Structures are given as C-alpha cells and as structure tokens.
Amino acid sequence: MSQHSRSTSIRTSTRHLLVACLWGCLIGGSSVLRADEWDVLPAAPDNPPATRLYKWMQGQAGVLFNQRRQAIAALKTPDDVQKRQQKLRQQFIDALGGFPERTPLNPQVTGKIEHDDYRIEKVIYESRPQHHVTACLYLPTGAGPFPGVIMPCGHSANGKAAEAYQRACILMAKNGIAVLCYDPIGQGERVQLLDPQGKPVISGSTSEHTMIGIGTLLVGSSCATYRIWDGMRSLDYLASRPEIDPQRLGCTGNSGGGTLTSYLMALDERIAAAAPSCYITTLEKLFATIGPQDAEQNIPGQVAFGLEHADYVTLRAPRPTLICVGTQDYFNIDGAWTTYREAKLIYGILGHAERVDLFEFNDPHGFSLPRRQAAMRWMRRWLLKQDDAPVETDFPVHTDQQLQCTRTGQVLQDFQGVSAFDFTRIRAEELDRQRAAHPLKGAELQAAVRQLIHIPADVPAARLTPQGTIRREGYVIHKELYETEEGIQLPTLRLVPEVSKPEAVIVYLHYLGKRTEIDGELERLVKAGRTILAVDVRGIGELSTGPAKGWSEAFGPDVREAFLGMHINRPLLGQRVYDVLSVVKQQTTASPQTGIELIATGALGPVAQHAAVLDASIKTVTLRDSLESWSVVAKKGVSQGQLGNVVPGVLRVYDLPDLKPMAQSM
C-alpha cells in the first residue's frame, strides 16, 4: 500500500529444518541445561499449559452461551418465538454456505427382498448430478399410502447395513411405517476416495468426513452441508414414491444419524415428526466433556450466532419431537435434560408443550432396543394417529452383501461419479477464476483479512513480564512472558548479543516451539549480532496440546481448539495472528526500532503472512516449509495437519499467494 513507506519481501525457503535436541539436553557454552529449564511459564499444576488454550476458548464461548440464555429468557409470546425461528434458521443456512439447486434424482431400483410382513427395495438416486446415494427402502405389506420416515445412519463403517439400523427399520415397517435408510458419504457403499484396488484411502468415516470438511470450509461450505443435502434429497425421493403419503413424513437416527436428524428436523418443514437419538445434549456440556467431534458436527460461527442443541428442537416447534437419550451416553445426559427443559418452555409458549418429550434409558450410546421402540411408537402416535406400545420381537437381519445396491459395493467404482472431494475441487477452481478476475488489493484486502480472521482495527500491545535470564558465551537469553489478551500468556526467549547490529529485531515463530533452534539457527543469528524474540504463540511449543496422535495425526494436534475457535468466530489462525501483532506492537512501542523481521516455519507460515499484511512495522517475512496455497489444499482433498489454519470461506475472498504482493507493495 502506498501510504506505507517500506519495502517488504517474503522469501520462501524449501530446505528441510533440522529439529535440534527438542526434548533432550540443550548445551550452551560450558553449561548444560535440561529441556525444561527453557520453560518460561510459572508452574501451575491446576492449569497445565496443554489445556490452557482450550479452557480459555471455553471461557469465551461461555460469554456467548450466557448471552444466548438472556435471549431465550426474553421470549414471552408466540410472535417472539417465531421471529427468532426465522432469523436463526437463516443464520444456520448461511453458515452452511447455502444449498445447491435441486436436480433430477434419476432413481433406480437395483434389487428387492420379499418378506411376509415387509419388503425391501435397494435403490440408488443422485442427490447432486452424478453424486450417487445408496439406500434401502423398507415398505410395509399392503397398498398404502404409508407414512414415510428417513433414517440417516450413525458412523457405522457398513452404513445402512449395521444391525441396529436394520432392526429399527424393520421394526417400523412391521408396524405400518415405511423407512428409507441411506448410506452417508464415507460409509457403506459411498466411500468418497478409493485407491486403485477400490479400498478406502482414508481409514474411518469420521476421518473422511473431517478431511472433506477441511476443503469445504475453505470454499465456504461445510461437510454438514453435504450431509444435510443428502438427507433433504432422500426425503424428496421418499415423498416421490406412490406408496408414501408426502404429508406424513418423519426422521429418526442415532449418533451421527442423531446429528443429521437434528439438522434436518430444524431445516426441513416437511418433517412432521422427529426422534433424534444419542446426540442431543448442549454444546456447553459437549465442550466441557468429550469436546468437538468430527467436521459435520461443527457449524462455523454456531456459538457466536446463538445456535444451541435446543434450537434444533425449537426451530421446528411446535411439530412433534422426541429426544431419545442414554443415561450412560458420552453425549452428556445433563445437557440433554437442559435442552429438553428449554424446548418444553418454548413449545409451551406456542401452546403445544405435549408435542415435545424426552425418552431416557439407562444404557450406553447406541440405537438400543428401548430407543428403537420409543422412536417407532412416537412415529405411530404422530404419523399414524395410533398411541399404542408395540414391542420389538426377535427377527433375522440381512448381511451387508444382501443389502448391497451396487455391483462392486462402491458407487464410485460402479458409476465413476462425482465425489464430495470432486465438488470441492470444482468449487475451488471456480473461486480461483473469480479472484483472478476481481482481485482485492490494498486497503480493501486488508479489511477483508481483518473481517475473515476476526482481527480488530487496533490490537493493543502485549504486557511483558520478565522471568529470568540465562547467560551464554557472547549473548544473553531473557525469559519473558507476553500477555496478549486477558488469560493468554506467551512464553518467549529473547536472545540479545553482546554487540548488537542496528537491524530489525527478528520475531521467530517455529511450529515446534521457541526452543527448537536454540542451538541451531537462533544461536547463529544472535552470534551474528541479531536480536531475536523466539515466541510460542498460543497452542505452540510450551503451550502445545501435545504430540499429534490418532485422529490428530491427520489434522494436527489442535483439532479441538481449531473447531472451537470456528464456533466462537475466532479461527485459530486469527488468534495466532493477534498474538504476533500484539507482540510486535509491544516491541515497536517499548523502544525505537528499525522494524521487525518475521521468520516462520511450517504451520506458522500463514500466521506470519497475515501479520505482515496487517502491520506496516513488519519489514520482512521469511517462510520455511510453509503452506503455499489454500486452494491447493482444497483441490487435492487430502492434506496433513491443516485444520488449525483453516479460515471458513476464505477462498471466496483471497488465497495465501494474494498476500505476498500485498506485503511487497507496502
């Protein structure tokens, strides 16, 4: 930007960084220091560094939850409730990025299974062009028309063929209700990424969902958007069947299917009766117990705009809803009762408190027999107008192969169709063209960056607290704490040479933490006369949540923090940019500076790029082993450790390469 008289360059090095003695002994001069002697944070057994960031974000979410409680308490009349329903439903849809247009379903029946008191049709239809859904339609005997229920599956590897879902479907069909049970993406016959041998590239449905989620978030959509649209189109197909009465439709599902039931019942007004199972609690209790789950269960900005689990129920009020829960479920039972009490009050305001209820059984997570029976009886009450209590008897179920709709067992092998990864790639390519045609520059780009990563116009200078010194041959290391926000303290090592050169202070951001290059590049730079500030921004180094393992190996060790940050409208990348800006401001206001140079490695490269765009005192940025482009991540589909740098909707506005010319022009 012309108003800044500086020359900034971004240099990217591709050399592989050697991690020097990260957890071993660190040697300085003639002294030998243990690794923990580089720690800066004061000991706090009741507040370990690994949990500090998550707890801090819980506190931020708590403020928003309290604001929501006040809004709910202010609802007094049916008009109050209806206005909130309209506003919140639109905010929900906007957060999902909206839905595509309805296109031909092109349905086909690929097989039938006949039984004395019900029959199954194996069907395939397209929720989007060439995006195939596999499903089993369970039909009662007789001519109908029957009430129809869709059943989205939980995270079973075999999708619709899982025994619990078969039993729930058969139970309803035996009791006069048709059910369409369909495979979610990533499960059953709908794995979205196959190797040449036809095997899943990504192990586990929640992992595939979250990998899909990374790309969809970048292009302004969500994994939940795909899942919800599949459900809506499944309802379209069910309602189109001549055996089904389209005025008597319902939805029930368990676990991940309970999630989808909750979404669908809130957004699709055709669902007359609903019974989500083993999902409903409160987000507040969820965050305090098992934490955020896979991508489809995290809606961008959800906590910030006030969408709680209770709203899934009350957005559909006063249509009948049964909340099915397990006393021993890992979805917190106290949260479920909190949601139920709120829903009961809202339904009461609308004059129909009897249309919402809660069924609890003292067992663990799962679509167990008591909850299957409860869901079936609820559907009979409201869709068949028969308030009775049939029971589930023993009956045989089918093998996976018997319920298989495709020839090979996978739609992508049978039809060579379009996967969720493909749709994201196509959208990323469209956005590339749009940005190229209308690139943002200068102040306009700065404003867009601030808005998307939620950085205020004025970031205050960090408060510095000295924590001691370590003397080495030719330089001194000062341990320092920088408080960038109330409750956020960044451990930092300042390396000061005996003879300093009048050059910009180096702020050093290493993705493994401040101590990583203490005996490598940092010592080389300080002995060359440079002053260095090696900073652990939140969630990094001494503040790390721990080594990546299990699920986090694919997505990064800060999966929970990344999702929670999106919930409160403060992406983790933006929080770290805030830290850098606050530290830089402290440096430039505490004493005269010739400027700041940033060096950043790995996952902190995008953080440094954003900071340089927003602060003119940052003269130079050097990136090493850093992400080059979000668009590449979205188009490739499979990435490693990228969730922490995701900014929802960013590719609709800019990509990382767009920040380089911006910085160079300042």
NURORO-914327 format. One line per 2 residues: their letters; for each residue x, y, z of C-alpha. Coordinates in Angstrom, 1 decimal. Example, Ala and Ser with C-alpha at 12.3 -4.5 7.8 and 13.67 -1.06 7.14 Angstrom:
<pts>
as) 12.3,-4.5,7.8 | 13.7,-1.1,7.1
</pts>
This chain:
<pts>
ms) 0.0,0.0,0.0 | 1.4,3.4,-1.0
qh) 0.7,5.0,2.4 | 3.3,2.8,4.0
sr) 6.9,3.8,3.0 | 8.5,0.5,3.4
st) 9.8,-2.4,1.3 | 8.7,-5.8,2.5
si) 9.6,-9.1,0.9 | 8.6,-12.6,1.6
rt) 11.3,-15.2,1.0 | 10.3,-18.8,0.9
st) 13.0,-21.5,1.5 | 12.4,-25.1,0.8
rh) 15.2,-26.5,2.9 | 14.2,-29.1,5.4
ll) 14.6,-27.9,9.0 | 16.6,-30.0,11.4
va) 15.0,-30.2,14.8 | 17.8,-29.8,17.2
cl) 17.6,-31.5,20.6 | 13.9,-30.6,21.1
wg) 13.4,-32.8,24.2 | 17.0,-33.6,25.0
cl) 19.7,-31.7,26.8 | 20.4,-28.2,25.4
ig) 24.1,-27.1,25.7 | 25.2,-23.5,26.0
gs) 28.8,-22.6,26.3 | 30.2,-24.6,29.2
sv) 26.8,-25.2,30.8 | 24.3,-28.0,30.3
lr) 20.6,-27.2,30.6 | 17.7,-29.6,30.8
ad) 15.0,-29.1,28.3 | 12.5,-28.0,31.0
ew) 14.9,-25.2,32.0 | 13.9,-23.4,28.8
dv) 10.3,-23.2,30.1 | 9.1,-19.8,30.8
lp) 5.6,-20.3,32.2 | 5.4,-20.4,36.0
aa) 4.4,-23.8,37.4 | 0.6,-24.2,37.7
pd) -0.4,-27.8,38.4 | -4.1,-26.8,38.3
np) -3.7,-25.1,34.9 | -1.4,-27.2,32.8
pa) -0.2,-25.5,29.6 | -1.6,-28.2,27.3
tr) -5.2,-27.3,28.3 | -4.9,-23.6,28.7
ly) -6.0,-22.6,25.2 | -9.0,-24.9,25.2
kw) -10.1,-23.7,28.6 | -9.6,-20.1,27.5
mq) -11.8,-20.6,24.5 | -14.4,-22.3,26.6
gq) -14.5,-19.2,28.7 | -15.0,-17.1,25.5
ag) -17.8,-19.5,24.5 | -19.3,-19.2,28.0
vl) -19.8,-15.5,27.5 | -21.7,-16.2,24.3
fn) -23.8,-19.0,26.0 | -24.8,-16.5,28.7
qr) -25.9,-14.0,26.0 | -28.0,-16.7,24.4
rq) -29.6,-17.6,27.7 | -30.6,-14.0,28.1
ai) -32.1,-14.0,24.7 | -34.1,-17.2,25.4
aa) -35.4,-15.7,28.7 | -36.7,-12.7,26.8
lk) -39.0,-14.9,24.7 | -42.5,-14.3,26.0
tp) -45.0,-14.6,23.1 | -45.5,-16.9,20.1
dd) -44.5,-13.9,17.9 | -41.2,-13.6,19.8
vq) -40.5,-17.3,19.2 | -41.5,-17.2,15.5
kr) -39.2,-14.2,14.8 | -36.3,-15.9,16.4
qq) -37.0,-19.1,14.5 | -36.9,-17.2,11.2
kl) -33.8,-15.3,11.9 | -31.9,-18.3,13.4
rq) -32.9,-20.7,10.6 | -31.5,-18.3,8.0
qf) -28.3,-17.8,10.0 | -27.9,-21.6,10.1
id) -28.3,-21.9,6.3 | -25.9,-19.0,5.8
al) -23.3,-20.7,8.0 | -23.7,-23.9,5.9
gg) -23.0,-21.8,2.7 | -26.5,-22.4,1.4
fp) -27.7,-25.4,-0.7 | -27.4,-26.3,-4.3
er) -30.3,-26.4,-6.7 | -32.5,-29.4,-6.9
tp) -31.5,-31.6,-9.9 | -33.1,-34.8,-11.2
ln) -32.8,-37.7,-8.8 | -32.6,-40.3,-11.6
pq) -33.6,-43.1,-9.3 | -33.2,-46.7,-10.0
vt) -34.2,-49.9,-8.1 | -31.4,-52.4,-8.2
gk) -33.0,-55.3,-6.2 | -35.8,-56.4,-4.0
ie) -36.1,-58.6,-0.9 | -39.5,-60.0,0.0
hd) -40.7,-60.9,3.5 | -44.1,-61.9,4.8
dy) -44.8,-58.6,6.6 | -42.5,-56.2,4.8
ri) -40.3,-55.9,1.8 | -37.0,-54.1,1.0
ek) -36.1,-52.3,-2.2 | -32.5,-51.4,-2.9
vi) -32.4,-48.0,-4.5 | -29.8,-45.6,-5.9
ye) -30.5,-41.9,-6.7 | -28.5,-38.7,-7.3
sr) -28.5,-36.0,-4.6 | -26.4,-33.9,-6.9
pq) -25.5,-34.6,-10.6 | -23.6,-37.9,-10.7
hh) -23.3,-38.0,-6.9 | -25.0,-41.2,-6.0
vt) -26.8,-42.2,-2.8 | -27.3,-45.9,-1.9
ac) -30.3,-46.7,0.2 | -32.8,-49.4,1.3
ly) -36.5,-48.6,1.3 | -38.4,-50.7,3.8
lp) -42.1,-51.0,2.9 | -44.9,-52.5,5.0
tg) -47.2,-55.0,3.3 | -50.3,-53.6,1.7
ag) -51.0,-50.9,-0.8 | -50.5,-47.8,1.4
pf) -50.1,-44.9,1.2 | -47.9,-45.2,4.3
pg) -46.2,-42.6,6.4 | -42.5,-42.4,5.5
vi) -39.5,-41.9,7.7 | -35.9,-41.3,6.6
mp) -33.2,-42.7,8.8 | -29.7,-41.2,8.4
cg) -27.1,-43.6,9.8 | -24.6,-43.1,12.5
hs) -20.9,-43.6,11.9 | -21.1,-47.3,11.1
an) -18.5,-48.5,8.6 | -21.2,-50.5,6.8
gk) -23.7,-47.7,6.9 | -27.3,-48.8,6.3
aa) -26.4,-52.5,6.8 | -25.5,-52.0,10.5
ea) -27.6,-54.3,12.6 | -29.1,-51.6,14.8
yq) -30.3,-49.6,11.8 | -31.7,-52.7,10.1
ra) -33.6,-53.6,13.3 | -35.0,-50.0,13.6
ci) -36.2,-50.0,10.0 | -37.7,-53.5,10.1
lm) -39.5,-52.7,13.4 | -41.2,-49.6,11.8
ak) -42.0,-51.5,8.6 | -43.7,-54.2,10.7
ng) -45.7,-51.6,12.4 | -47.1,-49.7,9.3
ia) -44.3,-47.1,8.7 | -42.1,-47.1,5.6
vl) -38.4,-46.2,6.2 | -35.7,-45.1,3.8
cy) -32.3,-45.8,5.3 | -29.4,-44.4,3.3
dp) -25.6,-44.5,3.4 | -23.8,-41.3,4.4
ig) -20.8,-40.2,2.5 | -17.7,-42.1,3.7
qg) -19.7,-45.1,4.8 | -21.3,-48.3,3.3
er) -21.2,-48.1,-0.5 | -20.3,-44.3,-0.5
vq) -16.6,-44.1,0.3 | -15.5,-40.8,-1.3
ll) -11.9,-41.6,-2.0 | -10.8,-45.1,-3.2
dp) -7.4,-46.4,-4.1 | -6.8,-48.3,-7.4
qg) -7.8,-51.5,-5.7 | -11.2,-50.0,-4.6
kp) -10.2,-49.7,-1.0 | -10.8,-46.6,1.2
vi) -7.8,-44.2,1.1 | -8.8,-42.7,4.4
sg) -9.4,-45.0,7.3 | -12.7,-44.4,9.2
st) -15.8,-42.4,8.4 | -15.2,-39.6,10.8
se) -11.7,-39.1,9.4 | -13.0,-39.0,5.9
ht) -15.8,-36.5,6.9 | -13.2,-34.3,8.6
mi) -10.9,-34.4,5.6 | -13.8,-33.5,3.4
gi) -14.6,-30.8,5.9 | -11.2,-29.0,5.6
gt) -11.8,-28.3,1.9 | -15.4,-27.5,2.1
ll) -14.8,-25.0,4.9 | -12.1,-23.2,2.8
vg) -14.5,-22.8,-0.1 | -17.3,-21.5,2.1
ss) -19.4,-24.7,2.6 | -19.3,-27.5,5.2
ca) -19.2,-31.2,5.5 | -22.6,-30.8,7.2
ty) -23.9,-29.1,4.0 | -23.3,-32.3,2.0
ri) -24.8,-34.5,4.7 | -27.9,-32.3,5.1
wd) -28.5,-32.0,1.4 | -28.3,-35.8,1.0
gm) -31.0,-36.0,3.7 | -33.2,-33.5,2.0
rs) -32.9,-35.2,-1.3 | -33.6,-38.5,0.3
ld) -36.8,-37.0,1.7 | -37.5,-35.9,-1.9
yl) -37.1,-39.4,-3.1 | -39.2,-40.9,-0.3
as) -42.0,-38.4,-0.9 | -42.0,-39.2,-4.6
rp) -42.8,-42.8,-4.1 | -46.5,-43.7,-4.8
ei) -46.6,-45.9,-1.7 | -45.8,-42.9,0.6
dp) -48.1,-40.1,1.9 | -45.9,-36.9,1.5
qr) -48.0,-35.2,4.2 | -46.9,-37.8,6.8
lg) -43.1,-37.7,6.9 | -40.7,-38.3,9.7
ct) -37.0,-38.6,10.6 | -35.1,-40.5,13.2
gn) -31.4,-41.6,13.5 | -28.8,-42.4,16.1
sg) -25.4,-40.9,17.0 | -24.2,-39.3,13.7
gg) -27.6,-40.1,12.5 | -29.0,-38.2,15.5
tl) -26.9,-35.3,14.4 | -28.4,-35.4,10.9
ts) -31.9,-35.9,12.3 | -31.3,-32.8,14.4
yl) -30.2,-30.7,11.5 | -32.9,-32.0,9.1
ma) -35.8,-31.6,11.5 | -34.7,-28.0,12.1
ld) -34.4,-27.1,8.5 | -36.9,-29.2,6.5
er) -40.5,-28.3,7.4 | -41.8,-31.5,5.7
ia) -40.6,-33.5,8.7 | -43.8,-33.8,10.7
aa) -42.4,-36.0,13.5 | -38.8,-36.4,14.6
ap) -36.8,-38.5,17.1 | -33.1,-37.8,17.3
sc) -31.2,-40.4,19.3 | -28.0,-40.3,21.3
yi) -26.8,-36.9,20.1 | -28.8,-34.1,21.7
tt) -27.1,-32.5,24.7 | -25.8,-28.9,24.9
le) -22.7,-27.6,23.1 | -21.7,-26.2,26.5
kl) -21.7,-29.6,28.1 | -20.2,-31.2,24.9
fa) -17.2,-28.8,25.0 | -16.7,-29.5,28.8
ti) -16.7,-33.3,28.3 | -15.8,-35.1,25.1
gp) -15.1,-31.9,23.1 | -16.0,-31.0,19.5
qd) -16.4,-34.1,17.2 | -15.9,-34.6,13.5
ae) -16.4,-31.9,10.8 | -20.1,-32.3,10.2
qn) -20.8,-31.6,13.9 | -19.2,-28.2,13.9
ip) -21.0,-25.4,12.1 | -18.9,-22.2,11.6
gq) -19.9,-19.4,13.9 | -22.5,-21.6,15.6
va) -21.9,-20.5,19.2 | -21.3,-16.9,18.1
fg) -24.8,-16.5,16.4 | -26.5,-18.5,19.2
le) -27.4,-21.9,17.7 | -27.5,-24.4,20.5
ha) -28.8,-28.0,20.5 | -32.1,-26.8,22.0
dy) -32.6,-24.8,18.8 | -32.6,-27.9,16.6
vt) -35.7,-28.8,18.5 | -37.3,-25.4,18.9
lr) -36.7,-24.2,15.3 | -39.3,-26.8,14.3
ap) -41.7,-26.0,17.2 | -44.5,-26.9,17.6
rp) -44.0,-30.0,15.4 | -43.7,-33.2,17.4
tl) -40.2,-34.1,18.6 | -38.9,-36.9,20.9
ic) -35.4,-36.6,22.3 | -34.0,-40.1,22.8
vg) -31.1,-40.4,25.2 | -28.9,-42.9,27.1
tq) -28.1,-42.3,30.7 | -24.6,-43.6,30.2
dy) -24.0,-42.0,26.8 | -20.9,-40.0,26.2
fn) -23.2,-37.2,24.9 | -23.8,-35.7,28.3
id) -27.2,-36.6,29.9 | -27.4,-33.4,32.0
ga) -27.0,-31.4,28.8 | -29.9,-33.4,27.2
wt) -32.2,-32.5,30.1 | -31.2,-28.8,29.9
ty) -32.1,-28.9,26.2 | -35.4,-30.6,27.0
re) -36.4,-28.1,29.7 | -35.8,-25.2,27.3
ak) -37.6,-26.9,24.5 | -40.6,-27.7,26.8
li) -40.8,-24.0,27.7 | -40.7,-22.8,24.1
yg) -43.3,-25.4,23.0 | -45.4,-24.2,25.9
il) -45.2,-20.6,24.7 | -46.6,-21.9,21.4
gh) -49.4,-23.7,23.2 | -48.2,-27.3,22.5
ae) -46.0,-28.4,25.3 | -47.3,-32.0,24.8
rv) -45.6,-32.2,21.4 | -42.0,-32.4,22.8
dl) -40.8,-35.2,25.1 | -37.7,-37.0,26.3
fe) -37.1,-40.7,26.4 | -34.2,-41.9,28.6
fn) -33.0,-45.4,29.1 | -30.1,-46.4,31.5
dp) -27.7,-47.8,28.9 | -24.7,-46.6,26.9
hg) -24.5,-44.9,23.5 | -26.3,-46.7,20.6
fs) -29.7,-47.3,18.9 | -30.6,-49.9,21.5
lp) -33.9,-51.7,21.6 | -35.6,-49.3,24.1
rr) -34.7,-46.3,21.9 | -35.8,-48.1,18.7
qa) -39.1,-48.9,20.3 | -39.5,-45.3,21.6
am) -38.8,-43.8,18.1 | -41.2,-46.3,16.5
rw) -44.0,-45.5,19.0 | -43.5,-41.8,18.5
mr) -43.9,-42.1,14.8 | -47.0,-44.3,15.2
rw) -48.5,-41.6,17.6 | -48.0,-38.7,15.3
ll) -47.9,-40.2,11.8 | -50.5,-43.0,12.2
kq) -52.5,-41.4,15.0 | -52.2,-44.6,16.9
dd) -51.0,-44.1,20.5 | -50.1,-47.6,21.5
ap) -47.0,-49.5,22.5 | -45.9,-52.3,20.1
ve) -42.7,-54.1,21.1 | -39.7,-55.4,19.1
td) -39.6,-59.1,18.8 | -36.7,-61.2,17.5
fp) -36.3,-61.4,13.8 | -33.4,-62.1,11.4
vh) -31.4,-59.3,9.8 | -29.5,-59.2,6.5
td) -25.9,-59.4,5.6 | -24.0,-56.4,4.1
qq) -24.0,-58.2,0.7 | -27.7,-58.8,0.7
lq) -28.4,-55.1,1.2 | -25.8,-54.0,-1.4
ct) -27.2,-51.7,-4.0 | -24.2,-51.6,-6.4
rt) -22.4,-54.3,-8.3 | -19.0,-53.7,-6.8
gq) -20.0,-52.4,-3.4 | -19.0,-48.8,-4.1
vl) -20.8,-46.2,-6.1 | -17.6,-44.6,-7.3
qd) -16.4,-47.9,-8.8 | -19.8,-48.6,-10.4
fq) -20.6,-45.1,-11.8 | -17.3,-43.3,-11.8
gv) -19.3,-40.4,-10.5 | -18.5,-37.1,-8.7
sa) -17.3,-37.3,-5.1 | -17.6,-34.7,-2.4
fd) -13.8,-34.1,-2.9 | -14.5,-33.5,-6.6
ft) -17.2,-31.0,-5.8 | -14.9,-29.1,-3.5
ri) -12.1,-29.1,-6.2 | -14.6,-27.8,-8.8
ra) -15.7,-25.0,-6.5 | -12.1,-24.1,-5.6
ee) -11.3,-23.8,-9.4 | -14.4,-21.6,-9.8
ld) -13.2,-19.4,-6.9 | -9.7,-19.2,-8.4
rq) -11.1,-17.7,-11.6 | -13.4,-15.3,-9.7
ra) -10.5,-14.0,-7.5 | -8.2,-13.6,-10.6
ah) -10.9,-11.6,-12.4 | -11.6,-9.3,-9.4
pl) -8.5,-9.4,-7.1 | -8.7,-7.5,-3.8
kg) -5.8,-5.1,-3.2 | -4.6,-2.5,-0.7
ae) -7.0,-1.4,2.0 | -9.8,-3.5,0.6
lq) -7.7,-6.7,1.0 | -6.6,-5.6,4.5
aa) -10.2,-5.0,5.5 | -11.3,-8.4,4.2
vr) -8.4,-10.2,6.0 | -9.4,-8.5,9.3
ql) -13.0,-9.5,8.9 | -12.4,-13.1,8.0
ih) -9.8,-13.9,10.7 | -11.6,-11.5,13.2
ip) -8.8,-9.1,14.0 | -9.9,-5.7,15.4
ad) -8.6,-2.5,13.9 | -6.5,-1.8,16.9
vp) -4.6,-4.6,18.6 | -3.2,-3.5,22.0
aa) 0.5,-4.0,22.8 | 1.2,-7.1,24.9
rl) 2.2,-6.7,28.5 | 5.7,-8.0,29.2
tp) 6.8,-9.8,32.4 | 10.5,-10.7,32.8
qg) 11.0,-14.3,34.1 | 14.8,-14.5,34.4
ti) 18.0,-14.8,32.3 | 20.4,-17.4,31.0
rr) 23.9,-16.3,30.1 | 25.8,-17.9,27.2
eg) 29.0,-17.2,25.5 | 28.6,-14.0,23.5
yv) 24.9,-13.4,24.3 | 22.2,-13.4,27.0
ih) 18.8,-15.2,26.8 | 16.0,-13.4,28.6
ke) 12.9,-15.4,29.6 | 9.8,-13.3,29.1
ly) 6.0,-13.6,29.2 | 3.8,-11.6,26.9
et) 0.1,-11.3,27.8 | -1.7,-10.5,24.5
ee) -5.2,-10.9,25.9 | -6.5,-11.5,29.4
gi) -5.7,-15.1,30.1 | -3.3,-15.6,27.1
ql) 0.4,-15.6,28.1 | 3.0,-16.4,25.5
pt) 6.3,-17.8,26.8 | 9.2,-16.2,24.9
lr) 13.0,-16.3,24.7 | 14.8,-13.0,23.8
lv) 18.3,-13.6,22.6 | 20.4,-10.5,22.9
pe) 24.0,-10.4,21.6 | 26.8,-8.6,23.5
vs) 27.3,-6.4,20.4 | 24.1,-5.7,18.5
kp) 23.8,-4.7,14.9 | 21.3,-1.8,14.1
ea) 19.0,-4.1,12.2 | 15.4,-5.1,12.6
vi) 14.5,-7.3,15.6 | 13.7,-10.9,14.5
vy) 10.5,-12.4,15.7 | 11.0,-16.1,15.3
lh) 8.0,-18.4,15.0 | 8.8,-22.1,14.9
yl) 5.9,-24.5,14.7 | 7.6,-26.9,17.2
gk) 8.2,-24.1,19.6 | 10.7,-21.4,20.6
rt) 13.4,-23.7,21.9 | 13.7,-25.8,18.7
ei) 16.5,-24.0,17.1 | 18.1,-22.6,20.2
dg) 21.4,-24.4,19.4 | 21.0,-24.0,15.7
el) 19.7,-21.1,13.7 | 18.9,-18.9,16.7
er) 22.5,-19.2,18.1 | 23.9,-18.5,14.6
lv) 21.8,-15.3,14.2 | 22.5,-14.0,17.7
ka) 26.2,-14.5,17.3 | 26.0,-12.6,14.1
gr) 24.7,-9.6,16.1 | 21.0,-10.0,15.7
ti) 18.4,-9.6,18.5 | 15.8,-12.4,18.4
la) 12.5,-12.9,20.0 | 11.5,-16.6,19.8
vd) 7.8,-16.7,20.6 | 5.4,-19.6,21.4
vr) 2.1,-18.3,20.1 | -1.0,-19.9,21.6
gi) -1.1,-23.7,21.2 | 2.6,-23.9,20.2
ge) 5.7,-25.1,21.9 | 5.4,-24.8,25.7
ls) 1.7,-24.2,25.1 | 1.2,-27.2,22.9
tg) -1.7,-29.5,23.3 | 0.8,-32.4,22.9
pa) 2.2,-34.5,20.1 | -0.2,-35.4,17.3
kg) -1.6,-39.0,17.7 | -4.5,-40.9,16.5
ws) -7.1,-38.7,14.8 | -4.9,-35.6,15.2
ea) -2.1,-37.1,13.2 | -4.1,-36.3,10.0
fg) -5.5,-32.9,11.1 | -3.0,-31.5,13.6
pd) -2.7,-31.7,17.4 | -5.0,-28.7,17.9
vr) -8.2,-30.3,16.4 | -10.4,-29.4,19.3
ea) -9.0,-25.9,19.5 | -9.4,-25.4,15.8
fl) -13.1,-26.4,15.8 | -13.9,-24.5,19.0
gm) -12.3,-21.4,17.5 | -14.6,-21.6,14.5
hi) -17.6,-22.0,16.8 | -16.8,-18.7,18.5
nr) -15.9,-16.9,15.2 | -12.3,-16.7,16.1
pl) -10.3,-19.0,13.8 | -7.2,-20.4,15.4
lg) -5.1,-18.8,12.7 | -6.6,-15.4,13.5
qr) -5.9,-15.9,17.2 | -2.3,-16.5,16.5
vy) -2.1,-13.6,14.1 | -3.5,-11.5,17.0
dv) -0.7,-12.8,19.2 | 2.0,-11.8,16.7
ls) 0.5,-8.3,16.2 | 0.3,-7.7,19.9
vv) 3.9,-8.8,20.5 | 5.2,-6.7,17.5
kq) 3.3,-3.7,18.8 | 5.0,-4.1,22.2
qt) 8.3,-4.2,20.5 | 7.8,-1.2,18.4
ta) 6.3,0.9,21.2 | 8.7,-0.1,24.0
sp) 11.8,1.2,22.3 | 12.8,2.7,18.9
qt) 13.1,0.0,16.3 | 14.3,-0.1,12.8
gi) 11.5,-2.5,12.2 | 10.5,-6.2,12.7
el) 11.6,-9.2,10.7 | 9.5,-12.3,10.9
ia) 10.9,-15.8,10.4 | 8.2,-18.5,10.4
tg) 8.3,-22.3,9.8 | 5.7,-24.9,8.9
al) 2.2,-24.3,10.1 | 3.0,-20.8,11.4
gp) 3.9,-19.5,7.9 | 0.4,-18.3,7.1
va) 0.3,-16.7,10.5 | 3.3,-14.6,9.6
qh) 1.9,-13.7,6.2 | -1.3,-12.4,7.7
aa) 0.6,-10.4,10.4 | 2.8,-8.8,7.7
vl) -0.3,-7.7,5.7 | -1.8,-6.0,8.8
da) 1.2,-4.3,10.4 | 3.5,-1.9,8.5
si) 6.3,-2.3,11.0 | 7.0,-5.8,9.8
kt) 9.6,-5.2,7.1 | 10.5,-8.7,6.0
vt) 8.9,-12.2,6.3 | 10.9,-15.4,5.7
lr) 8.9,-18.6,5.4 | 10.3,-22.1,5.6
ds) 8.4,-25.3,4.8 | 5.2,-23.3,4.7
le) 1.9,-23.8,3.1 | 1.8,-22.1,-0.4
sw) -1.9,-22.1,-1.1 | -5.2,-22.9,0.5
sv) -6.7,-23.6,-3.0 | -4.2,-26.4,-3.5
va) -5.3,-27.9,-0.2 | -9.0,-27.7,-1.3
kk) -8.3,-29.2,-4.7 | -6.0,-32.0,-3.6
gv) -8.5,-33.2,-1.0 | -6.1,-35.0,1.3
sq) -3.9,-32.8,3.5 | -1.8,-33.2,6.6
gq) -2.2,-31.1,9.7 | -4.1,-28.2,8.1
lg) -7.2,-27.8,10.3 | -5.6,-25.3,12.6
nv) -5.0,-22.9,9.6 | -8.5,-23.2,8.1
vp) -10.4,-19.9,7.8 | -14.1,-20.6,6.8
gv) -15.0,-19.1,3.4 | -11.5,-17.7,2.8
lr) -11.2,-18.8,-0.8 | -14.2,-16.7,-1.7
vy) -12.1,-13.7,-0.9 | -8.4,-14.4,-1.1
dl) -5.7,-17.1,-1.0 | -2.2,-17.1,0.6
pd) -0.4,-16.1,-2.7 | -2.6,-13.0,-2.7
lk) -1.0,-11.8,0.5 | 2.5,-11.8,-1.0
pm) 2.0,-9.0,-3.5 | 0.1,-7.1,-0.8
aq) 3.0,-7.3,1.6 | 5.6,-6.4,-1.1
sm) 3.6,-3.3,-2.1 | 3.6,-1.8,1.4
</pts>
